């Protein structure tokens, strides 16, 4: 997501911050490059012009050019204008209406309306504890109604029983009535799409809107379509009147032009973005966090939210208890690797860490990718329970058997064992005597600084109980620690699992080589 733009803007702005003084010519040259980068990212031309004009107006003032760090001031202006272009503050789905709140999903065929409807229903039921009813109004596409029914069964969401022969408007009216009788909080109407915008489609949307009186009309658009998505949003808004946008396949779009243009062109907020195929892979769109990611400043708050969703609190507490005793076996290592996979893998986590976005190429060159995690887990699963508990048993004959069972070789097994030894040594150090052990001190100190209170395993914050205000405190703490500066690095995080040398000293203060609640991403020895 935004990889191309992130790389281009990162190199342009790093060139500015590296200089002691800036002239108007320097700023103008940099803005020409920024303009080119945005156009290559498929951002609408009028949006690019407006953006660069606003930045130039603020950046060429005498106050900026004569400031102590003019390059950083220009970066801050670009950052602030990016946030403004993306919509300022994040806007979620509005459920402030008498139940059942009707949410109408519109868009072209193939944009992902049906899957997104199920994702939104899953999100509302799990996060906000709402009782949701889904109804498919798509009577033309073969098995469209059956697809929604199956998605509902997978996510444990109620779906409207299918009655053949009913028109979309009749289904909409029946869905609203069924939601009232069933005591549902929200009803999601998955409407039909076309391969292109036409008059019958718009007339049908208008009829459904009249019959169901939706509180939210969300346009689902494929981010890969670029500027066509912007034109689509404008057309739907003029004819039907949309309240917000949902962009799908953002994980596959390295440019991000649609996301950057849509808010500015339509004035409608992007409410959600699809970042994967799984039910849980739907995120709220936060302009400030997206701007931070684009400029390589990381996204600590989203990382913590993802950790809170994916980390099993009981397992984390059991891990912390073992660490306090200085114990760490191969089963624990496998758990760590699985947690990393759940949080989006190494690439997903690195993209949210300040100053780490440019490390993907170095990681790939060193052979550290998400496939490596799968291979390492396969190696551990090919061992007996005794071998996982006591790796010292692993001699040549056992390694040969494990290599055959996991489809790897002895070198891969040796690398895994070396990584485990480094992590186990660190656990012993953290579980050492004196004031409850190093980990307790580190995690307790971090929790105290960020106002997260006590927590699991001797001072580790319990992420499952963090509320939004605490996350805001975490963001401020991260910025105060210098994590919001492009290329500023992360003082204190340690190395990465798998032992990469020479990737720089990006660290996070007080985490002792691990994420909160995810102990054990050790420093390279």
C-alpha positions in Angstrom: 0.0 0.0 0.0 1.5 3.3 -1.2 4.9 1.7 -1.6 5.9 3.5 -4.8 4.8 6.9 -3.4 6.5 6.2 -0.1 9.8 5.5 -1.8 9.7 8.5 -4.0 8.6 11.0 -1.4 11.0 9.6 1.1 14.0 10.2 -1.1 12.8 13.7 -2.1 12.2 14.8 1.5 15.4 13.2 2.8 17.3 15.3 0.4 15.7 18.4 1.9 16.3 17.5 5.6 19.9 16.8 4.9 20.6 20.4 4.1 21.5 23.2 6.5 19.7 25.9 4.6 17.1 26.0 1.8 16.5 28.5 -1.0 13.3 29.1 -2.9 14.9 27.3 -5.8 15.5 24.2 -3.6 11.9 24.1 -2.5 10.6 24.6 -6.0 12.8 21.8 -7.3 11.7 19.4 -4.6 8.0 20.3 -5.2 8.4 19.5 -8.9 9.6 16.1 -7.9 6.7 15.7 -5.4 4.3 16.7 -8.2 5.8 14.1 -10.5 5.6 11.4 -7.8 1.9 12.2 -7.1 1.0 12.1 -10.8 2.9 8.8 -11.2 0.9 7.5 -8.2 -2.3 8.2 -10.3 -3.5 11.1 -8.2 -5.9 13.4 -10.1 -4.2 16.4 -11.8 -6.3 19.1 -10.2 -5.7 17.5 -6.7 -1.9 17.5 -7.4 -1.9 21.2 -8.5 -3.9 22.2 -5.4 -1.7 20.2 -3.1 1.7 21.6 -4.5 0.3 25.2 -4.6 -0.7 25.0 -0.9 2.7 23.5 0.1 4.6 26.1 -1.9 2.6 29.0 -0.4 3.5 27.8 3.1 7.1 26.6 2.4 8.7 29.6 0.7 7.9 32.1 3.4 11.0 33.7 5.0 10.1 32.3 8.4 10.4 28.7 7.0 13.6 29.2 4.9 15.4 30.9 7.8 14.3 28.5 10.5 16.9 26.3 12.3 15.8 23.2 10.5 14.0 24.4 7.3 14.0 20.9 5.7 12.1 19.4 8.6 9.6 22.3 8.5 8.9 21.6 4.8 8.4 17.9 5.6 5.9 18.9 8.4 4.0 21.1 5.9 3.9 18.3 3.3 2.7 15.9 6.1 -0.1 18.4 7.2 -1.3 19.0 3.7 -1.3 15.2 3.0 -3.6 14.8 6.1 -5.8 17.6 4.8 -6.0 16.0 1.3 -7.0 12.7 2.8 -9.8 14.2 4.9 -8.4 15.5 8.1 -10.0 13.3 10.8 -11.1 9.7 10.3 -14.8 9.1 9.9 -16.3 5.7 10.9 -19.7 4.2 9.9 -22.4 6.3 11.5 -24.8 4.1 13.5 -26.5 7.1 15.4 -30.0 6.5 14.2 -33.1 4.5 15.3 -32.6 0.7 15.0 -32.5 -0.9 12.6 -29.9 1.3 11.0 -29.9 0.6 7.2 -26.6 0.6 5.4 -26.8 0.4 1.6 -23.8 -0.9 -0.3 -23.5 0.3 -3.9 -20.8 0.0 -6.6 -19.9 -1.6 -9.9 -19.8 -5.4 -10.4 -16.6 -7.0 -9.3 -15.6 -4.2 -6.8 -16.1 -6.6 -3.9 -19.5 -5.4 -2.5 -20.7 -8.8 -1.3 -17.4 -9.7 0.5 -17.1 -6.1 2.0 -20.7 -6.3 3.2 -19.8 -9.5 5.1 -16.6 -7.9 6.5 -18.5 -4.9 7.7 -21.1 -7.1 9.4 -18.4 -9.1 11.0 -16.7 -6.0 12.2 -19.9 -4.5 13.7 -20.8 -7.7 15.4 -17.4 -8.5 16.9 -16.2 -5.0 17.7 -19.3 -3.1 18.5 -21.5 -6.1 19.6 -24.3 -5.2 17.2 -26.9 -7.7 15.9 -26.6 -7.5 12.1 -28.9 -8.7 9.3 -27.5 -9.0 5.8 -29.7 -9.1 2.6 -28.7 -9.6 -1.0 -30.6 -7.5 -3.5 -28.6 -8.8 -6.4 -31.1 -10.9 -8.4 -29.2 -10.9 -11.7 -25.7 -12.3 -10.9 -25.9 -16.1 -10.6 -25.7 -17.3 -7.0 -25.1 -13.8 -5.6 -27.7 -14.3 -2.9 -26.2 -17.7 -2.1 -22.7 -16.2 -1.8 -23.9 -13.8 0.8 -25.7 -16.5 2.7 -22.6 -18.6 2.8 -20.4 -15.7 4.0 -23.0 -15.0 6.7 -22.8 -18.6 7.8 -19.0 -18.4 8.0 -19.0 -15.2 10.0 -22.1 -16.3 12.1 -24.2 -13.3 10.8 -27.9 -13.5 10.1 -28.9 -13.3 6.4 -32.4 -12.7 5.0 -34.0 -15.9 3.7 -34.0 -16.1 -0.1 -37.4 -16.0 -1.9 -37.0 -16.4 -5.6 -38.8 -14.0 -8.0 -38.8 -11.0 -5.7 -37.6 -7.6 -7.0 -34.7 -5.8 -5.4 -37.0 -3.1 -3.9 -39.3 -5.7 -2.4 -36.3 -7.6 -0.9 -35.1 -4.3 0.6 -38.5 -3.6 2.2 -38.7 -7.2 3.5 -35.2 -6.9 5.0 -36.0 -3.8 6.9 -39.2 -5.3 8.2 -37.4 -8.5 9.2 -34.7 -6.6 11.0 -37.4 -4.7 13.0 -39.1 -8.0 14.0 -35.9 -9.7 14.7 -34.5 -7.0 17.0 -31.5 -6.3 14.7 -29.4 -3.2 15.3 -28.1 -2.9 11.7 -29.4 -4.2 8.3 -26.9 -4.3 5.4 -28.3 -4.2 1.9 -25.9 -5.6 -0.7 -27.2 -4.2 -4.0 -26.6 -5.3 -7.6 -23.8 -3.9 -9.7 -23.1 -3.6 -13.4 -19.9 -3.7 -15.5 -20.4 0.0 -16.1 -22.7 2.8 -15.0 -26.0 2.9 -16.8 -29.5 4.4 -16.4 -31.3 1.2 -15.3 -28.7 0.7 -12.5 -29.1 4.3 -11.2 -32.9 4.1 -11.3 -32.8 0.8 -9.4 -30.5 2.3 -6.7 -32.8 5.3 -6.4 -35.9 3.1 -5.9 -34.1 1.0 -3.3 -33.1 4.2 -1.5 -36.7 5.4 -1.5 -38.1 2.1 -0.1 -35.4 1.4 2.5 -34.5 5.0 3.6 -30.8 4.1 4.3 -28.9 6.0 7.0 -25.5 5.2 5.3 -24.9 4.7 1.5 -21.4 3.3 1.1 -19.8 3.2 -2.3 -17.4 0.2 -2.7 -14.7 0.9 -5.2 -11.7 -1.1 -6.3 -8.6 1.0 -5.5 -6.7 -0.6 -8.5 -9.0 1.2 -11.0 -7.3 4.5 -10.1 -8.9 7.6 -11.6 -11.9 5.6 -12.8 -12.8 5.0 -9.2 -12.9 8.8 -8.7 -15.2 9.3 -11.7 -17.4 6.4 -10.4 -17.7 8.1 -7.0 -18.7 11.4 -8.6 -21.4 9.7 -10.7 -22.9 7.7 -7.8 -22.9 10.7 -5.6 -24.7 12.9 -8.2 -27.4 10.3 -8.8 -27.9 8.4 -5.5 -26.0 10.5 -2.9 -23.3 8.5 -1.1 -22.3 9.2 2.5 -18.9 7.5 2.4 -16.4 5.3 0.5 -14.9 1.8 1.0 -11.8 1.1 -1.0 -11.0 -2.6 -1.6 -7.7 -4.3 -2.6 -5.6 -1.6 -1.0 -3.0 -4.3 -0.2 -2.5 -4.8 -3.9 -2.2 -1.1 -4.8 1.4 0.2 -4.6 0.3 3.6 -5.9 -2.7 4.7 -3.8 -3.8 7.4 -6.3 -7.5 6.6 -5.8 -7.3 7.0 -2.0 -5.5 10.3 -2.4 -7.9 11.7 -4.9 -11.3 10.5 -3.9 -11.8 12.6 -0.7 -10.5 15.8 -2.4 -12.6 15.3 -5.6 -15.9 14.1 -4.0 -15.7 15.6 -0.6 -16.9 12.3 0.8 -14.9 10.5 3.5 -13.1 7.2 3.0 -14.5 5.2 5.9 -12.9 1.8 5.5 -10.2 0.1 3.4 -9.9 -3.6 2.5 -6.4 -4.9 3.1 -6.8 -8.6 2.5 -9.1 -11.5 1.8 -9.9 -12.5 5.4 -13.0 -11.4 7.2 -10.8 -9.5 9.7 -8.8 -7.6 7.0 -10.9 -4.5 6.9 -9.4 -1.3 8.5 -10.8 2.1 9.4 -9.3 4.8 7.3 -7.3 7.3 9.5 -5.9 10.1 7.3 -3.2 11.0 9.9 -2.0 7.4 10.2 -2.0 7.0 6.4 0.0 10.2 5.9 2.5 8.9 8.5 2.9 5.7 6.6 3.4 7.5 3.2 6.1 9.7 4.7 7.8 6.7 6.4 6.9 7.9 9.9 5.3 4.5 10.8 2.0 3.9 12.4 2.6 2.8 16.0 -1.1 3.1 17.1 -2.3 0.8 14.3 0.4 -1.7 15.1 -0.7 -1.8 18.8 -4.4 -2.1 17.7 -3.4 -5.0 15.4 -1.5 -6.6 18.3 -4.4 -6.2 20.6 -6.7 -8.0 18.1 -4.3 -10.9 17.4 -2.4 -11.6 20.5 -3.9 -14.2 22.8 -3.8 -12.6 26.3 -3.7 -16.0 28.1 -0.8 -17.2 25.9 1.1 -13.9 26.4 0.7 -14.2 30.2 1.9 -17.8 30.2 4.9 -16.7 28.0 5.7 -13.9 30.4 5.6 -16.4 33.3 8.0 -18.7 31.5 10.3 -15.8 30.7 10.4 -14.7 34.3 12.0 -18.1 35.0 14.3 -17.7 32.0 12.7 -20.5 30.0 12.1 -20.3 26.2 11.7 -23.5 24.1 11.0 -24.1 20.5 7.2 -24.3 21.0 7.4 -20.7 22.4 9.4 -19.7 19.3 6.8 -21.2 17.0 4.1 -19.2 18.9 6.1 -16.0 18.4 6.4 -16.7 14.6 2.6 -17.4 14.3 1.8 -14.2 16.1 4.0 -12.3 13.7 2.1 -13.9 10.8 -1.2 -12.9 12.3 -0.1 -9.3 12.6 0.6 -9.1 8.9 4.0 -10.7 8.7 7.3 -9.0 8.7 6.4 -6.7 5.8 3.2 -5.6 7.4 4.8 -4.8 10.7 7.8 -3.1 9.2 5.5 -0.8 7.2 4.1 0.5 10.5 7.4 1.1 12.2 8.9 4.6 12.1 12.0 4.7 9.9 11.7 1.1 8.8 9.8 1.3 5.6 13.0 1.4 3.5 14.3 -1.8 4.9 12.2 -4.2 2.9 14.8 -4.5 0.1 17.5 -5.2 2.6 15.3 -7.8 4.3 14.5 -9.5 1.0 18.2 -9.6 0.1 19.0 -11.2 3.4 16.3 -13.9 2.8 14.0 -12.7 5.6 10.5 -12.8 4.3 7.1 -14.2 5.4 7.8 -17.5 3.7 10.8 -17.9 6.0 8.4 -17.9 9.0 6.4 -20.7 7.3 9.5 -22.8 6.8 10.7 -22.2 10.4 7.3 -23.3 11.8 7.4 -26.4 9.5 10.8 -27.3 10.9 9.6 -27.0 14.5 6.4 -29.0 13.7 8.6 -31.8 12.3 10.3 -32.3 15.7 9.1 -34.5 18.5 7.8 -32.9 21.7 11.0 -33.9 23.5 13.1 -32.2 20.8 11.1 -29.0 21.0 11.5 -28.9 24.7 15.2 -29.8 24.7 16.9 -28.7 21.4 20.2 -30.1 22.7 18.9 -33.6 21.6 19.2 -32.5 18.0 22.2 -34.4 16.6 23.0 -35.1 12.9 20.6 -38.1 12.5 17.7 -36.2 14.0 18.3 -33.1 11.9 18.4 -35.3 8.8 14.9 -36.7 9.7 13.5 -33.2 10.5 14.9 -31.8 7.2 13.1 -34.6 5.3 9.9 -34.0 7.2 9.9 -30.2 6.7 11.3 -30.1 3.1 14.3 -28.0 4.2 18.0 -28.8 4.9 20.4 -29.0 7.8 21.6 -25.4 7.2 18.0 -24.1 7.7 17.7 -26.1 10.9 21.0 -24.8 12.2 19.9 -21.2 11.5 16.7 -21.8 13.4 18.5 -23.3 16.4 21.0 -20.4 16.4 18.1 -17.9 16.5 16.5 -19.9 19.3 19.7 -19.9 21.3 20.0 -16.1 21.0 16.4 -15.6 22.1 16.7 -18.1 24.9 19.9 -16.3 26.2 18.0 -13.0 26.1 15.1 -14.5 28.0 17.4 -15.7 30.8 18.9 -12.2 31.0 15.4 -10.7 31.2 14.2 -13.2 33.7 17.3 -12.6 35.9 17.2 -11.7 39.6 16.9 -8.2 40.9 13.8 -6.1 41.1 11.7 -8.7 39.4 13.8 -9.2 36.3 14.7 -7.0 33.4 11.6 -7.7 31.4 9.4 -6.7 34.3 11.3 -3.5 34.7 11.3 -2.7 31.0 7.6 -3.5 30.3 6.5 -2.0 33.6 8.4 1.2 32.8 6.9 1.4 29.3 3.4 0.8 30.6 3.8 3.4 33.3 5.1 6.0 30.8 2.3 5.4 28.4 -0.4 5.3 31.1 -1.4 1.8 30.3 -1.3 0.6 33.9 -0.1 -2.8 35.1 -0.6 -5.9 33.1 0.3 -9.4 32.2 3.3 -11.2 33.4 4.8 -8.8 35.8 4.2 -5.4 34.2 3.4 -6.1 30.6 0.5 -4.0 29.4 -2.7 -5.9 28.6 -3.4 -4.7 25.0 -6.9 -6.2 25.0 -8.1 -3.5 27.4 -6.6 -0.4 25.8 -9.2 2.2 25.0 -8.9 4.9 22.3 -7.7 7.5 24.8 -4.9 5.3 25.8 -4.0 4.7 22.2 -3.8 8.5 21.7 -1.5 8.7 24.7 0.6 6.0 23.1 0.8 8.0 19.9 1.9 11.1 21.8 4.5 9.1 23.7 5.8 7.7 20.5 6.1 11.2 19.0 7.8 12.5 22.1 10.3 9.7 21.8 11.2 10.8 18.3 9.3 8.1 16.5 7.3 10.5 14.3 10.3 11.8 12.4 11.0 10.6 8.9 14.1 8.4 9.0 14.3 9.1 12.8 14.6 5.4 13.6 13.2 3.7 16.7 15.6 3.9 19.6 15.5 0.6 21.6 13.8 -2.1 19.4 16.6 -4.5 18.8 17.1 -6.7 15.8 14.7 -9.0 14.0 14.1 -12.7 14.4 16.4 -14.6 12.1 19.3 -12.4 13.0 19.9 -9.7 10.4 23.2 -7.9 10.5 23.9 -4.5 9.2 20.3 -3.3 8.9 20.8 -0.3 11.1 19.9 0.4 14.7 16.2 1.0 14.5 14.9 0.4 18.0 11.9 1.2 20.2 12.6 2.6 23.7 12.0 0.2 26.6 10.5 -2.7 24.6 13.5 -4.9 25.3 13.5 -6.3 21.8 9.8 -7.2 21.6 6.4 -5.6 21.0 4.1 -5.0 24.0 2.6 -8.4 24.8 4.7 -10.0 22.1 8.0 -10.7 24.0 11.0 -11.8 22.3 12.1 -10.1 19.1 15.8 -10.2 20.1 18.8 -8.1 19.4 21.3 -9.6 17.0 24.4 -10.8 19.0 
